[in-house]
Amino acid sequence: MTEGRRQYKVGRVVSNKMNKTVVVAVDYLRPHPLYRKIMRTTKKFHAHDEQNSCRVGDVVRIGETKPISKTKCWEVVEVVTQSQED
């Protein structure tokens, strides 16, 4: 999903233990190269969360940005849905 030159992805937060950083898991549906069965693959991205507002289970939209650290080049753009855990 792109708007202009910036890429966006939607995924769920799987970890928020770091300061100002969340780990977002994005699911893809891809066919198997030989058998063509649709398989779900998951990729994890480190994203910058300035306010530390994301919790585990939230569905967030992340956008590409300049590298912030060795592993972070994404930032949280918006929280799509909040998790129901309390």
PyMOL Python script that loads the backbone (N, CA, C, O; Angstrom):
from pymol import cmd

cmd.read_pdbstr("""\
ATOM      1  N   MET A   1       0.853  -1.168   0.000  1.00  0.00           N
ATOM      2  CA  MET A   1       0.000   0.000   0.000  1.00  0.00           C
ATOM      3  C   MET A   1       0.899   1.231   0.000  1.00  0.00           C
ATOM      4  O   MET A   1       1.687   1.421   0.926  1.00  0.00           O
ATOM      5  N   THR A   2       0.790   2.063  -1.022  1.00  0.00           N
ATOM      6  CA  THR A   2       1.638   3.243  -1.112  1.00  0.00           C
ATOM      7  C   THR A   2       0.800   4.474  -1.384  1.00  0.00           C
ATOM      8  O   THR A   2      -0.233   4.405  -2.051  1.00  0.00           O
ATOM      9  N   GLU A   3       1.244   5.579  -0.872  1.00  0.00           N
ATOM     10  CA  GLU A   3       0.671   6.886  -1.170  1.00  0.00           C
ATOM     11  C   GLU A   3       1.861   7.770  -1.509  1.00  0.00           C
ATOM     12  O   GLU A   3       2.613   8.176  -0.623  1.00  0.00           O
ATOM     13  N   GLY A   4       2.029   8.065  -2.782  1.00  0.00           N
ATOM     14  CA  GLY A   4       3.221   8.797  -3.181  1.00  0.00           C
ATOM     15  C   GLY A   4       4.416   7.870  -3.114  1.00  0.00           C
ATOM     16  O   GLY A   4       4.395   6.786  -3.697  1.00  0.00           O
ATOM     17  N   ARG A   5       5.463   8.286  -2.406  1.00  0.00           N
ATOM     18  CA  ARG A   5       6.663   7.464  -2.302  1.00  0.00           C
ATOM     19  C   ARG A   5       6.731   6.698  -0.983  1.00  0.00           C
ATOM     20  O   ARG A   5       7.581   5.820  -0.828  1.00  0.00           O
ATOM     21  N   ARG A   6       5.853   7.012  -0.031  1.00  0.00           N
ATOM     22  CA  ARG A   6       5.911   6.394   1.284  1.00  0.00           C
ATOM     23  C   ARG A   6       5.054   5.139   1.323  1.00  0.00           C
ATOM     24  O   ARG A   6       3.914   5.149   0.860  1.00  0.00           O
ATOM     25  N   GLN A   7       5.601   4.050   1.880  1.00  0.00           N
ATOM     26  CA  GLN A   7       4.862   2.803   2.003  1.00  0.00           C
ATOM     27  C   GLN A   7       4.166   2.738   3.346  1.00  0.00           C
ATOM     28  O   GLN A   7       4.674   3.253   4.342  1.00  0.00           O
ATOM     29  N   TYR A   8       2.993   2.097   3.375  1.00  0.00           N
ATOM     30  CA  TYR A   8       2.250   1.894   4.606  1.00  0.00           C
ATOM     31  C   TYR A   8       1.903   0.430   4.741  1.00  0.00           C
ATOM     32  O   TYR A   8       1.679  -0.252   3.740  1.00  0.00           O
ATOM     33  N   LYS A   9       1.854  -0.066   5.975  1.00  0.00           N
ATOM     34  CA  LYS A   9       1.461  -1.443   6.253  1.00  0.00           C
ATOM     35  C   LYS A   9       0.559  -1.444   7.478  1.00  0.00           C
ATOM     36  O   LYS A   9       0.656  -0.568   8.336  1.00  0.00           O
ATOM     37  N   VAL A  10      -0.321  -2.439   7.548  1.00  0.00           N
ATOM     38  CA  VAL A  10      -1.221  -2.595   8.693  1.00  0.00           C
ATOM     39  C   VAL A  10      -0.901  -3.922   9.364  1.00  0.00           C
ATOM     40  O   VAL A  10      -0.836  -4.960   8.705  1.00  0.00           O
ATOM     41  N   GLY A  11      -0.703  -3.883  10.675  1.00  0.00           N
ATOM     42  CA  GLY A  11      -0.380  -5.100  11.417  1.00  0.00           C
ATOM     43  C   GLY A  11      -0.762  -4.957  12.872  1.00  0.00           C
ATOM     44  O   GLY A  11      -1.317  -3.941  13.290  1.00  0.00           O
ATOM     45  N   ARG A  12      -0.456  -6.000  13.644  1.00  0.00           N
ATOM     46  CA  ARG A  12      -0.806  -5.976  15.064  1.00  0.00           C
ATOM     47  C   ARG A  12       0.463  -5.902  15.906  1.00  0.00           C
ATOM     48  O   ARG A  12       1.508  -6.435  15.531  1.00  0.00           O
ATOM     49  N   VAL A  13       0.351  -5.235  17.041  1.00  0.00           N
ATOM     50  CA  VAL A  13       1.486  -5.056  17.943  1.00  0.00           C
ATOM     51  C   VAL A  13       1.688  -6.355  18.722  1.00  0.00           C
ATOM     52  O   VAL A  13       0.759  -6.856  19.355  1.00  0.00           O
ATOM     53  N   VAL A  14       2.908  -6.897  18.672  1.00  0.00           N
ATOM     54  CA  VAL A  14       3.215  -8.127  19.405  1.00  0.00           C
ATOM     55  C   VAL A  14       4.132  -7.872  20.592  1.00  0.00           C
ATOM     56  O   VAL A  14       4.257  -8.730  21.466  1.00  0.00           O
ATOM     57  N   SER A  15       4.782  -6.697  20.639  1.00  0.00           N
ATOM     58  CA  SER A  15       5.634  -6.376  21.777  1.00  0.00           C
ATOM     59  C   SER A  15       5.741  -4.862  21.916  1.00  0.00           C
ATOM     60  O   SER A  15       5.864  -4.136  20.930  1.00  0.00           O
ATOM     61  N   ASN A  16       5.690  -4.398  23.177  1.00  0.00           N
ATOM     62  CA  ASN A  16       5.895  -2.978  23.454  1.00  0.00           C
ATOM     63  C   ASN A  16       6.826  -2.791  24.653  1.00  0.00           C
ATOM     64  O   ASN A  16       6.700  -1.816  25.395  1.00  0.00           O
ATOM     65  N   LYS A  17       7.747  -3.714  24.838  1.00  0.00           N
ATOM     66  CA  LYS A  17       8.623  -3.688  26.006  1.00  0.00           C
ATOM     67  C   LYS A  17       9.744  -2.660  25.903  1.00  0.00           C
ATOM     68  O   LYS A  17      10.324  -2.279  26.920  1.00  0.00           O
ATOM     69  N   MET A  18      10.058  -2.206  24.692  1.00  0.00           N
ATOM     70  CA  MET A  18      11.122  -1.219  24.525  1.00  0.00           C
ATOM     71  C   MET A  18      10.562   0.195  24.680  1.00  0.00           C
ATOM     72  O   MET A  18       9.362   0.414  24.510  1.00  0.00           O
ATOM     73  N   ASN A  19      11.416   1.132  24.997  1.00  0.00           N
ATOM     74  CA  ASN A  19      11.004   2.518  25.158  1.00  0.00           C
ATOM     75  C   ASN A  19      10.845   3.165  23.781  1.00  0.00           C
ATOM     76  O   ASN A  19      11.790   3.184  22.992  1.00  0.00           O
ATOM     77  N   LYS A  20       9.656   3.695  23.490  1.00  0.00           N
ATOM     78  CA  LYS A  20       9.335   4.374  22.238  1.00  0.00           C
ATOM     79  C   LYS A  20       9.466   3.472  21.008  1.00  0.00           C
ATOM     80  O   LYS A  20       9.656   3.970  19.898  1.00  0.00           O
ATOM     81  N   THR A  21       9.368   2.169  21.190  1.00  0.00           N
ATOM     82  CA  THR A  21       9.465   1.225  20.084  1.00  0.00           C
ATOM     83  C   THR A  21       8.443   0.119  20.280  1.00  0.00           C
ATOM     84  O   THR A  21       8.261  -0.376  21.392  1.00  0.00           O
ATOM     85  N   VAL A  22       7.772  -0.270  19.194  1.00  0.00           N
ATOM     86  CA  VAL A  22       6.875  -1.418  19.207  1.00  0.00           C
ATOM     87  C   VAL A  22       7.285  -2.361  18.084  1.00  0.00           C
ATOM     88  O   VAL A  22       7.862  -1.944  17.080  1.00  0.00           O
ATOM     89  N   VAL A  23       6.977  -3.642  18.275  1.00  0.00           N
ATOM     90  CA  VAL A  23       7.206  -4.635  17.239  1.00  0.00           C
ATOM     91  C   VAL A  23       5.848  -4.960  16.635  1.00  0.00           C
ATOM     92  O   VAL A  23       4.926  -5.363  17.344  1.00  0.00           O
ATOM     93  N   VAL A  24       5.729  -4.781  15.312  1.00  0.00           N
ATOM     94  CA  VAL A  24       4.460  -4.964  14.606  1.00  0.00           C
ATOM     95  C   VAL A  24       4.595  -6.161  13.677  1.00  0.00           C
ATOM     96  O   VAL A  24       5.528  -6.224  12.877  1.00  0.00           O
ATOM     97  N   ALA A  25       3.670  -7.113  13.776  1.00  0.00           N
ATOM     98  CA  ALA A  25       3.654  -8.288  12.911  1.00  0.00           C
ATOM     99  C   ALA A  25       2.656  -8.048  11.784  1.00  0.00           C
ATOM    100  O   ALA A  25       1.486  -7.757  12.030  1.00  0.00           O
ATOM    101  N   VAL A  26       3.129  -8.172  10.546  1.00  0.00           N
ATOM    102  CA  VAL A  26       2.294  -7.972   9.361  1.00  0.00           C
ATOM    103  C   VAL A  26       2.137  -9.329   8.676  1.00  0.00           C
ATOM    104  O   VAL A  26       3.132 -10.001   8.402  1.00  0.00           O
ATOM    105  N   ASP A  27       0.895  -9.737   8.398  1.00  0.00           N
ATOM    106  CA  ASP A  27       0.609 -11.013   7.741  1.00  0.00           C
ATOM    107  C   ASP A  27       0.450 -10.809   6.246  1.00  0.00           C
ATOM    108  O   ASP A  27      -0.149  -9.832   5.796  1.00  0.00           O
ATOM    109  N   TYR A  28       0.994 -11.746   5.482  1.00  0.00           N
ATOM    110  CA  TYR A  28       0.856 -11.755   4.029  1.00  0.00           C
ATOM    111  C   TYR A  28       0.275 -13.097   3.609  1.00  0.00           C
ATOM    112  O   TYR A  28       0.537 -14.112   4.253  1.00  0.00           O
ATOM    113  N   LEU A  29      -0.505 -13.113   2.543  1.00  0.00           N
ATOM    114  CA  LEU A  29      -0.993 -14.357   1.951  1.00  0.00           C
ATOM    115  C   LEU A  29      -0.271 -14.535   0.628  1.00  0.00           C
ATOM    116  O   LEU A  29      -0.403 -13.710  -0.276  1.00  0.00           O
ATOM    117  N   ARG A  30       0.501 -15.624   0.516  1.00  0.00           N
ATOM    118  CA  ARG A  30       1.301 -15.871  -0.680  1.00  0.00           C
ATOM    119  C   ARG A  30       1.090 -17.304  -1.127  1.00  0.00           C
ATOM    120  O   ARG A  30       0.927 -18.187  -0.285  1.00  0.00           O
ATOM    121  N   PRO A  31       1.089 -17.563  -2.436  1.00  0.00           N
ATOM    122  CA  PRO A  31       1.010 -18.952  -2.886  1.00  0.00           C
ATOM    123  C   PRO A  31       2.356 -19.654  -2.739  1.00  0.00           C
ATOM    124  O   PRO A  31       3.411 -19.039  -2.894  1.00  0.00           O
ATOM    125  N   HIS A  32       2.304 -20.942  -2.439  1.00  0.00           N
ATOM    126  CA  HIS A  32       3.522 -21.753  -2.378  1.00  0.00           C
ATOM    127  C   HIS A  32       4.134 -21.802  -3.775  1.00  0.00           C
ATOM    128  O   HIS A  32       3.402 -21.949  -4.754  1.00  0.00           O
ATOM    129  N   PRO A  33       5.459 -21.684  -3.893  1.00  0.00           N
ATOM    130  CA  PRO A  33       6.068 -21.602  -5.221  1.00  0.00           C
ATOM    131  C   PRO A  33       5.796 -22.811  -6.113  1.00  0.00           C
ATOM    132  O   PRO A  33       5.692 -22.662  -7.330  1.00  0.00           O
ATOM    133  N   LEU A  34       5.681 -23.996  -5.535  1.00  0.00           N
ATOM    134  CA  LEU A  34       5.485 -25.196  -6.346  1.00  0.00           C
ATOM    135  C   LEU A  34       4.036 -25.670  -6.327  1.00  0.00           C
ATOM    136  O   LEU A  34       3.467 -25.964  -7.378  1.00  0.00           O
ATOM    137  N   TYR A  35       3.436 -25.747  -5.137  1.00  0.00           N
ATOM    138  CA  TYR A  35       2.111 -26.357  -5.005  1.00  0.00           C
ATOM    139  C   TYR A  35       0.962 -25.374  -5.107  1.00  0.00           C
ATOM    140  O   TYR A  35      -0.190 -25.797  -5.208  1.00  0.00           O
ATOM    141  N   ARG A  36       1.231 -24.076  -5.084  1.00  0.00           N
ATOM    142  CA  ARG A  36       0.230 -23.020  -5.260  1.00  0.00           C
ATOM    143  C   ARG A  36      -0.830 -22.961  -4.165  1.00  0.00           C
ATOM    144  O   ARG A  36      -1.867 -22.322  -4.344  1.00  0.00           O
ATOM    145  N   LYS A  37      -0.583 -23.614  -3.046  1.00  0.00           N
ATOM    146  CA  LYS A  37      -1.498 -23.455  -1.921  1.00  0.00           C
ATOM    147  C   LYS A  37      -1.230 -22.097  -1.283  1.00  0.00           C
ATOM    148  O   LYS A  37      -0.077 -21.684  -1.161  1.00  0.00           O
ATOM    149  N   ILE A  38      -2.283 -21.406  -0.877  1.00  0.00           N
ATOM    150  CA  ILE A  38      -2.128 -20.096  -0.241  1.00  0.00           C
ATOM    151  C   ILE A  38      -1.612 -20.300   1.183  1.00  0.00           C
ATOM    152  O   ILE A  38      -2.219 -21.010   1.985  1.00  0.00           O
ATOM    153  N   MET A  39      -0.484 -19.666   1.476  1.00  0.00           N
ATOM    154  CA  MET A  39       0.130 -19.783   2.790  1.00  0.00           C
ATOM    155  C   MET A  39       0.204 -18.406   3.440  1.00  0.00           C
ATOM    156  O   MET A  39       0.381 -17.396   2.759  1.00  0.00           O
ATOM    157  N   ARG A  40       0.067 -18.378   4.758  1.00  0.00           N
ATOM    158  CA  ARG A  40       0.185 -17.134   5.512  1.00  0.00           C
ATOM    159  C   ARG A  40       1.620 -16.996   6.010  1.00  0.00           C
ATOM    160  O   ARG A  40       2.136 -17.884   6.689  1.00  0.00           O
ATOM    161  N   THR A  41       2.253 -15.894   5.674  1.00  0.00           N
ATOM    162  CA  THR A  41       3.589 -15.614   6.172  1.00  0.00           C
ATOM    163  C   THR A  41       3.530 -14.337   7.008  1.00  0.00           C
ATOM    164  O   THR A  41       2.749 -13.430   6.719  1.00  0.00           O
ATOM    165  N   THR A  42       4.354 -14.277   8.033  1.00  0.00           N
ATOM    166  CA  THR A  42       4.367 -13.139   8.945  1.00  0.00           C
ATOM    167  C   THR A  42       5.750 -12.521   8.956  1.00  0.00           C
ATOM    168  O   THR A  42       6.760 -13.222   9.020  1.00  0.00           O
ATOM    169  N   LYS A  43       5.782 -11.206   8.894  1.00  0.00           N
ATOM    170  CA  LYS A  43       7.044 -10.474   8.985  1.00  0.00           C
ATOM    171  C   LYS A  43       6.917  -9.444  10.098  1.00  0.00           C
ATOM    172  O   LYS A  43       5.876  -8.801  10.236  1.00  0.00           O
ATOM    173  N   LYS A  44       7.971  -9.286  10.890  1.00  0.00           N
ATOM    174  CA  LYS A  44       7.951  -8.348  12.014  1.00  0.00           C
ATOM    175  C   LYS A  44       8.760  -7.102  11.672  1.00  0.00           C
ATOM    176  O   LYS A  44       9.831  -7.177  11.071  1.00  0.00           O
ATOM    177  N   PHE A  45       8.219  -5.960  12.069  1.00  0.00           N
ATOM    178  CA  PHE A  45       8.868  -4.672  11.849  1.00  0.00           C
ATOM    179  C   PHE A  45       8.976  -3.940  13.179  1.00  0.00           C
ATOM    180  O   PHE A  45       8.039  -3.967  13.978  1.00  0.00           O
ATOM    181  N   HIS A  46      10.118  -3.279  13.429  1.00  0.00           N
ATOM    182  CA  HIS A  46      10.259  -2.385  14.577  1.00  0.00           C
ATOM    183  C   HIS A  46       9.769  -1.008  14.144  1.00  0.00           C
ATOM    184  O   HIS A  46      10.205  -0.486  13.118  1.00  0.00           O
ATOM    185  N   ALA A  47       8.871  -0.425  14.917  1.00  0.00           N
ATOM    186  CA  ALA A  47       8.300   0.873  14.568  1.00  0.00           C
ATOM    187  C   ALA A  47       8.443   1.836  15.737  1.00  0.00           C
ATOM    188  O   ALA A  47       8.382   1.438  16.900  1.00  0.00           O
ATOM    189  N   HIS A  48       8.635   3.112  15.410  1.00  0.00           N
ATOM    190  CA  HIS A  48       8.803   4.160  16.407  1.00  0.00           C
ATOM    191  C   HIS A  48       7.429   4.599  16.920  1.00  0.00           C
ATOM    192  O   HIS A  48       6.535   4.902  16.130  1.00  0.00           O
ATOM    193  N   ASP A  49       7.269   4.631  18.240  1.00  0.00           N
ATOM    194  CA  ASP A  49       6.024   5.044  18.890  1.00  0.00           C
ATOM    195  C   ASP A  49       6.379   6.138  19.888  1.00  0.00           C
ATOM    196  O   ASP A  49       6.752   5.848  21.025  1.00  0.00           O
ATOM    197  N   GLU A  50       6.266   7.384  19.470  1.00  0.00           N
ATOM    198  CA  GLU A  50       6.758   8.517  20.257  1.00  0.00           C
ATOM    199  C   GLU A  50       6.087   8.635  21.620  1.00  0.00           C
ATOM    200  O   GLU A  50       6.764   8.914  22.609  1.00  0.00           O
ATOM    201  N   GLN A  51       4.763   8.429  21.699  1.00  0.00           N
ATOM    202  CA  GLN A  51       4.043   8.616  22.968  1.00  0.00           C
ATOM    203  C   GLN A  51       3.938   7.345  23.802  1.00  0.00           C
ATOM    204  O   GLN A  51       3.331   7.376  24.872  1.00  0.00           O
ATOM    205  N   ASN A  52       4.506   6.231  23.353  1.00  0.00           N
ATOM    206  CA  ASN A  52       4.349   4.940  24.042  1.00  0.00           C
ATOM    207  C   ASN A  52       2.876   4.618  24.266  1.00  0.00           C
ATOM    208  O   ASN A  52       2.505   4.148  25.342  1.00  0.00           O
ATOM    209  N   SER A  53       2.032   4.864  23.266  1.00  0.00           N
ATOM    210  CA  SER A  53       0.590   4.690  23.417  1.00  0.00           C
ATOM    211  C   SER A  53       0.093   3.330  22.966  1.00  0.00           C
ATOM    212  O   SER A  53      -1.031   2.956  23.303  1.00  0.00           O
ATOM    213  N   CYS A  54       0.878   2.580  22.223  1.00  0.00           N
ATOM    214  CA  CYS A  54       0.432   1.292  21.698  1.00  0.00           C
ATOM    215  C   CYS A  54       0.574   0.202  22.748  1.00  0.00           C
ATOM    216  O   CYS A  54       1.534   0.182  23.518  1.00  0.00           O
ATOM    217  N   ARG A  55      -0.413  -0.721  22.767  1.00  0.00           N
ATOM    218  CA  ARG A  55      -0.364  -1.868  23.664  1.00  0.00           C
ATOM    219  C   ARG A  55      -0.369  -3.136  22.830  1.00  0.00           C
ATOM    220  O   ARG A  55      -0.701  -3.105  21.645  1.00  0.00           O
ATOM    221  N   VAL A  56      -0.003  -4.242  23.441  1.00  0.00           N
ATOM    222  CA  VAL A  56       0.015  -5.526  22.745  1.00  0.00           C
ATOM    223  C   VAL A  56      -1.409  -5.872  22.314  1.00  0.00           C
ATOM    224  O   VAL A  56      -2.335  -5.805  23.122  1.00  0.00           O
ATOM    225  N   GLY A  57      -1.585  -6.240  21.050  1.00  0.00           N
ATOM    226  CA  GLY A  57      -2.891  -6.587  20.513  1.00  0.00           C
ATOM    227  C   GLY A  57      -3.526  -5.486  19.685  1.00  0.00           C
ATOM    228  O   GLY A  57      -4.484  -5.747  18.957  1.00  0.00           O
ATOM    229  N   ASP A  58      -3.022  -4.269  19.774  1.00  0.00           N
ATOM    230  CA  ASP A  58      -3.561  -3.173  18.964  1.00  0.00           C
ATOM    231  C   ASP A  58      -3.260  -3.425  17.491  1.00  0.00           C
ATOM    232  O   ASP A  58      -2.215  -3.976  17.145  1.00  0.00           O
ATOM    233  N   VAL A  59      -4.182  -3.018  16.635  1.00  0.00           N
ATOM    234  CA  VAL A  59      -3.944  -3.032  15.192  1.00  0.00           C
ATOM    235  C   VAL A  59      -3.537  -1.623  14.805  1.00  0.00           C
ATOM    236  O   VAL A  59      -4.279  -0.670  15.044  1.00  0.00           O
ATOM    237  N   VAL A  60      -2.355  -1.487  14.205  1.00  0.00           N
ATOM    238  CA  VAL A  60      -1.796  -0.175  13.903  1.00  0.00           C
ATOM    239  C   VAL A  60      -1.422  -0.084  12.428  1.00  0.00           C
ATOM    240  O   VAL A  60      -1.237  -1.091  11.744  1.00  0.00           O
ATOM    241  N   ARG A  61      -1.318   1.149  11.969  1.00  0.00           N
ATOM    242  CA  ARG A  61      -0.841   1.437  10.612  1.00  0.00           C
ATOM    243  C   ARG A  61       0.534   2.068  10.758  1.00  0.00           C
ATOM    244  O   ARG A  61       0.696   3.061  11.467  1.00  0.00           O
ATOM    245  N   ILE A  62       1.534   1.484  10.080  1.00  0.00           N
ATOM    246  CA  ILE A  62       2.894   1.998  10.167  1.00  0.00           C
ATOM    247  C   ILE A  62       3.311   2.554   8.812  1.00  0.00           C
ATOM    248  O   ILE A  62       2.903   2.050   7.766  1.00  0.00           O
ATOM    249  N   GLY A  63       4.121   3.588   8.850  1.00  0.00           N
ATOM    250  CA  GLY A  63       4.589   4.219   7.629  1.00  0.00           C
ATOM    251  C   GLY A  63       6.102   4.240   7.577  1.00  0.00           C
ATOM    252  O   GLY A  63       6.776   4.319   8.604  1.00  0.00           O
ATOM    253  N   GLU A  64       6.617   4.169   6.373  1.00  0.00           N
ATOM    254  CA  GLU A  64       8.056   4.179   6.164  1.00  0.00           C
ATOM    255  C   GLU A  64       8.619   5.560   6.501  1.00  0.00           C
ATOM    256  O   GLU A  64       7.980   6.578   6.240  1.00  0.00           O
ATOM    257  N   THR A  65       9.806   5.585   7.076  1.00  0.00           N
ATOM    258  CA  THR A  65      10.456   6.834   7.428  1.00  0.00           C
ATOM    259  C   THR A  65      11.967   6.658   7.298  1.00  0.00           C
ATOM    260  O   THR A  65      12.443   5.557   7.023  1.00  0.00           O
ATOM    261  N   LYS A  66      12.711   7.723   7.492  1.00  0.00           N
ATOM    262  CA  LYS A  66      14.172   7.605   7.440  1.00  0.00           C
ATOM    263  C   LYS A  66      14.638   6.737   8.609  1.00  0.00           C
ATOM    264  O   LYS A  66      13.939   6.655   9.618  1.00  0.00           O
ATOM    265  N   PRO A  67      15.785   6.096   8.502  1.00  0.00           N
ATOM    266  CA  PRO A  67      16.252   5.231   9.586  1.00  0.00           C
ATOM    267  C   PRO A  67      16.421   5.996  10.897  1.00  0.00           C
ATOM    268  O   PRO A  67      17.075   7.037  10.948  1.00  0.00           O
ATOM    269  N   ILE A  68      15.814   5.452  11.956  1.00  0.00           N
ATOM    270  CA  ILE A  68      15.883   6.059  13.279  1.00  0.00           C
ATOM    271  C   ILE A  68      16.973   5.379  14.105  1.00  0.00           C
ATOM    272  O   ILE A  68      17.642   6.023  14.913  1.00  0.00           O
ATOM    273  N   SER A  69      17.143   4.088  13.899  1.00  0.00           N
ATOM    274  CA  SER A  69      18.198   3.330  14.569  1.00  0.00           C
ATOM    275  C   SER A  69      18.600   2.181  13.644  1.00  0.00           C
ATOM    276  O   SER A  69      18.225   2.162  12.471  1.00  0.00           O
ATOM    277  N   LYS A  70      19.353   1.238  14.170  1.00  0.00           N
ATOM    278  CA  LYS A  70      19.817   0.121  13.341  1.00  0.00           C
ATOM    279  C   LYS A  70      18.656  -0.706  12.797  1.00  0.00           C
ATOM    280  O   LYS A  70      18.714  -1.172  11.659  1.00  0.00           O
ATOM    281  N   THR A  71      17.609  -0.895  13.589  1.00  0.00           N
ATOM    282  CA  THR A  71      16.496  -1.758  13.169  1.00  0.00           C
ATOM    283  C   THR A  71      15.205  -0.996  12.878  1.00  0.00           C
ATOM    284  O   THR A  71      14.263  -1.584  12.346  1.00  0.00           O
ATOM    285  N   LYS A  72      15.133   0.293  13.210  1.00  0.00           N
ATOM    286  CA  LYS A  72      13.877   1.045  13.055  1.00  0.00           C
ATOM    287  C   LYS A  72      13.911   1.957  11.842  1.00  0.00           C
ATOM    288  O   LYS A  72      14.724   2.880  11.778  1.00  0.00           O
ATOM    289  N   CYS A  73      13.035   1.706  10.879  1.00  0.00           N
ATOM    290  CA  CYS A  73      12.833   2.639   9.768  1.00  0.00           C
ATOM    291  C   CYS A  73      11.341   2.760   9.468  1.00  0.00           C
ATOM    292  O   CYS A  73      10.958   3.096   8.348  1.00  0.00           O
ATOM    293  N   TRP A  74      10.499   2.487  10.464  1.00  0.00           N
ATOM    294  CA  TRP A  74       9.044   2.626  10.370  1.00  0.00           C
ATOM    295  C   TRP A  74       8.567   3.414  11.576  1.00  0.00           C
ATOM    296  O   TRP A  74       9.220   3.417  12.620  1.00  0.00           O
ATOM    297  N   GLU A  75       7.421   4.089  11.436  1.00  0.00           N
ATOM    298  CA  GLU A  75       6.823   4.783  12.567  1.00  0.00           C
ATOM    299  C   GLU A  75       5.328   4.515  12.591  1.00  0.00           C
ATOM    300  O   GLU A  75       4.711   4.282  11.552  1.00  0.00           O
ATOM    301  N   VAL A  76       4.750   4.552  13.788  1.00  0.00           N
ATOM    302  CA  VAL A  76       3.315   4.334  13.943  1.00  0.00           C
ATOM    303  C   VAL A  76       2.594   5.581  13.476  1.00  0.00           C
ATOM    304  O   VAL A  76       2.818   6.670  14.004  1.00  0.00           O
ATOM    305  N   VAL A  77       1.716   5.423  12.472  1.00  0.00           N
ATOM    306  CA  VAL A  77       0.963   6.550  11.926  1.00  0.00           C
ATOM    307  C   VAL A  77      -0.348   6.712  12.682  1.00  0.00           C
ATOM    308  O   VAL A  77      -0.718   7.821  13.070  1.00  0.00           O
ATOM    309  N   GLU A  78      -1.057   5.587  12.891  1.00  0.00           N
ATOM    310  CA  GLU A  78      -2.319   5.642  13.623  1.00  0.00           C
ATOM    311  C   GLU A  78      -2.627   4.295  14.237  1.00  0.00           C
ATOM    312  O   GLU A  78      -2.153   3.259  13.770  1.00  0.00           O
ATOM    313  N   VAL A  79      -3.430   4.319  15.291  1.00  0.00           N
ATOM    314  CA  VAL A  79      -3.931   3.095  15.901  1.00  0.00           C
ATOM    315  C   VAL A  79      -5.301   2.842  15.299  1.00  0.00           C
ATOM    316  O   VAL A  79      -6.232   3.616  15.518  1.00  0.00           O
ATOM    317  N   VAL A  80      -5.428   1.759  14.539  1.00  0.00           N
ATOM    318  CA  VAL A  80      -6.683   1.459  13.850  1.00  0.00           C
ATOM    319  C   VAL A  80      -7.715   0.960  14.838  1.00  0.00           C
ATOM    320  O   VAL A  80      -8.815   1.507  14.908  1.00  0.00           O
ATOM    321  N   THR A  81      -7.376  -0.086  15.617  1.00  0.00           N
ATOM    322  CA  THR A  81      -8.272  -0.585  16.658  1.00  0.00           C
ATOM    323  C   THR A  81      -7.458  -0.861  17.909  1.00  0.00           C
ATOM    324  O   THR A  81      -6.319  -1.320  17.826  1.00  0.00           O
ATOM    325  N   GLN A  82      -8.038  -0.581  19.064  1.00  0.00           N
ATOM    326  CA  GLN A  82      -7.396  -0.818  20.350  1.00  0.00           C
ATOM    327  C   GLN A  82      -7.709  -2.228  20.819  1.00  0.00           C
ATOM    328  O   GLN A  82      -8.775  -2.762  20.514  1.00  0.00           O
ATOM    329  N   SER A  83      -6.789  -2.834  21.557  1.00  0.00           N
ATOM    330  CA  SER A  83      -7.034  -4.168  22.089  1.00  0.00           C
ATOM    331  C   SER A  83      -8.001  -4.059  23.259  1.00  0.00           C
ATOM    332  O   SER A  83      -8.139  -3.001  23.873  1.00  0.00           O
ATOM    333  N   GLN A  84      -8.670  -5.175  23.559  1.00  0.00           N
ATOM    334  CA  GLN A  84      -9.678  -5.178  24.613  1.00  0.00           C
ATOM    335  C   GLN A  84      -9.113  -5.663  25.945  1.00  0.00           C
ATOM    336  O   GLN A  84      -9.859  -5.804  26.914  1.00  0.00           O
ATOM    337  N   GLU A  85      -7.797  -5.923  26.008  1.00  0.00           N
ATOM    338  CA  GLU A  85      -7.191  -6.409  27.242  1.00  0.00           C
ATOM    339  C   GLU A  85      -7.088  -5.288  28.272  1.00  0.00           C
ATOM    340  O   GLU A  85      -6.784  -4.146  27.928  1.00  0.00           O
ATOM    341  N   ASP A  86      -7.340  -5.616  29.515  1.00  0.00           N
ATOM    342  CA  ASP A  86      -7.180  -4.665  30.621  1.00  0.00           C
ATOM    343  C   ASP A  86      -6.518  -5.316  31.790  1.00  0.00           C
ATOM    344  O   ASP A  86      -6.300  -4.669  32.815  1.00  0.00           O
TER     345      ASP A  86
END
""", "prot")
cmd.dss("prot")
cmd.show_as("cartoon", "prot")
cmd.util.cbc("prot")
cmd.orient("prot")
